[in-house]
Amino acid sequence: MRLFRTTRFRLTAIYALAFLLSTATLGVSLYFAVGREISREFDERIAEESGALRRQFAISGTEKLKRIIDARAAEIGSMEFGVFDLKGKRLAGVGVLRADAEGRPIVGWTQSPEVDTDEPLEGEKEDVRALVVKLPDGSLLLVGDERRLPDKAMAAILFAFGWASAAALALALIGGVWSSAQFLKSIAKMRAAARDIMRGDWSRRIDLSGFDDDLATLGRSFNRLFERIEKLLLANKHVSMDIAHDLRKPLARTLRRLESALQDDVGSAKTEAAVSGAMTDIEGVLDLFDALLRIGRIEAGARRSAFRPLNLAEIARETVDAFQPSVEASGRKLLARLQVPLALTGDRDLLVQMIANLLDNALRHTPVGTTIEVTTIGETLVVADDGPGVPEKELAAIFHRFHRGPTSTPGSGLGLSLVAAIAEMHDLEYGAFNNRPGLRIVIRKTRERDSP
Amino acid sequence: MKVLVVEDDDDTAKFVVEGLKDQGYSVEWTADGEEGLSRCLTGGFDVIALDRMLPGKDGLEIVATMRACDVATPVLFLTNLSGLEDRVEGLQAGGDDYLVKPFALAELVARLVALARRPTLGVSPTILRAGDLEMDLVNHSVKRTGEPIDLPPREFELLEVLLRMEGRIATRKMLLERVWKFHFDPQTNIVETHVSRLRANIDRGPGPSLIRTVRGVGYCMRG
C-alpha cells in the first residue's frame, strides 16, 4: 500500500519506535528502582520491628515478650511474629522457621512460601520474608511479612507502562496514517495539476487549499513557475503569430510578382523588375529572421563572455558620427552632447547596435526638419527628438516585439525590442518618455545593488 | 580563381558551388573535415571557403593546422554564429574573413575575390593609387592630379579600404565592418551617404566617378 511507503509514514513509524523504546527503558529502570526501594523499606521495617522487640526483651524478659508477641501476632493483617527455642519449636506467636540441611533453624534473613495464610487472598501464593535473630537467652525471634504488596505495586507499574506504550503506539500509527494520507492527498493534487498542464491546460494551477506545511511552499513555487511558463508561452504565441503575419505580406507579394513574371517573356524588363522586387521582399524577410535570431541570442545572454570595460559616451560618439551624413542628407539634424563619460562593462558591437537602432528609429518615425539629440548626463544616455512623439499610453509598449505605431511606418517592428534586449543584457534600465514635443528614450545604468 | 569549398550542409554547398561555377570560377567541394584539411594542405587553391562547424574536424582546427604547416591560402569562414567570440576565435585561429549564413552569393563572391587577390604579406605600400588619385598613408594625405584634398577621417578610411581593394568589389557589409566596425546592417544608409560625400570630395569635373556603384552589392574603385 502506498500509504505505508510515504516518507511521512516512515518518519512516524520511526518516531513511534523510538518513543516505545524510551518508554520501555523508563519503565524497566523505574521498575527496578521502585522495586529496590520497596524491598529496602520492607527490610528496614522488619529490622526495626525486630530491634524494638529485642529491646523489649532486654527490659522485660522472656515471658513478657512472649505475651507481647502473641498479642501482636493475633492482630489482623499484622506482620508475623514468633519466638522459638533452639530446636525450632514455637514458643509464642506464629510463623515458621526455616531449617538448613541438617535441620538447624537458619538465623538471619529467610524467605519462604507462606504456610498458614491468615488472609487467603484469591488463592495467591505469597512469599514471606523474615528476619530471625538470636535472643540473649538462646531463643530465636522471628519477624516477617508477606511480600505480596510490593510485588503488586511493581506489577501495577508494569501494567501502566504497558498500556501507555500500547496507546502511544496506536496513536502514532493513527497519526502516521492520517498525516500520510494528507501528504498523499497533497501529492495527488500536484500530480493532477501537472497532468492537466502536460495535456496543454497552461492556466491550471495546483489547488493549495488545505496545504499548510512545507508542501504549501513547494506548491506556491510550482504555481509561480507555471505562471512564468504560461506567460512565456503566451508571449511566444503572440510573437509567432506576429511573425506569421509579418511573413505573409511580403511572401504573398513575392508570389504575385513571380506569377506575373511567369506570364511575361523571359528576360524582359518587366520580368527583371518582378524578380528583383521578389528578391528585395525575401531579403526583407531574411532581415526579419536575422533580427529575431539576434534578439533570441542576446536574450539567451550567450555573448556575455565578450564583455569588457568601455565608455558608452565614446561608442555613442562613434555611432553618431557614422549616422551624421545620413541624418543631414535626410533633412534632419543630429546633435551630440557626449562630453560626460559613461563607464560600462559590455559588448561594443551590441552597444553600437543599440544606439544605431535608436537613431534608426528616430530617423524613421520623425518628419523632415526634426532635431535628434544624443546626450549623456550622469549615468544616463538620452536619445531624444522633437518629432510627433508617441501617445502616452503606448510609451511602454514601444519596446515590445512587433509593436508598430498607429502611423504604421515600414520596418520590422523589432528595432526597439532589440534595444531592450541589449539594455537588459547589460543591466541597463530603459524607458520611453514624452519629450514635449517628441520622444525621449532614456538608457540608464541600474543602481548598484548590494551584490559585489 | 580556384576555390575550395568545405561545407557539410548540402543546400548551402550546392548554392555556393553552382553559384561560383556560373560565374566562371573553378570549384572543388568536400563535406568532410578530414578530407577538407588534406585538400587545403595540398590543393593549390587561391582561396578556401570553410564552414566553421564540420563533422570530423572543426573549421578552426583545419585553419590552425594549415597555418602551422605554413600554408597561407586565404580562408573565409562560413558560420551560423555572429557572436563576437566566434568572429575573434575564427580570426585568431588564422582565418582571414568570415561571413554569417545566410548570405547573398554576390557577397560571398566579393569576399572570396577580395581574399584571393590579397597581396601576400611583406612590405605594405605606403602610397595607394587609382588613376590620378594618390593616397599617402604616411603623411595621411590625398591628392587628385597633384592637388591636395582634405578628407574627414571616416572618408579617408573609406577611401583607403576602397583603394586597397582596387578593381574588386567592396560590399556594403564589408565596408560597414572595415570602416565603422559595424557587425550588423543598420536600416540607415550610412555607407551610401558617406560614399556620396567622398565622391563629392575626390571627383573632379564631369565623367564617371572614381568609385563605381555595383548595384545591390557595393562599390568598386576603378583601376
Interface residues (C-beta under 8 A of the other chain):
Chain A: S276 E283 L286 D287 R294 R297 A302 R303 S305 A306 E318 D321 A322 F323 P325 S326 V327 A329 D347 R348 D349 V352 Q353 A356 N357 L359 D360 L363 R364 G411 G415
Chain B: S82 G83 L84 E85 V88 P102 A104 R154 W180 K181 F182 H183 F184 D185 P186 Q187 T188 N189 I190 E192 T193 H194 S196 R197 G216
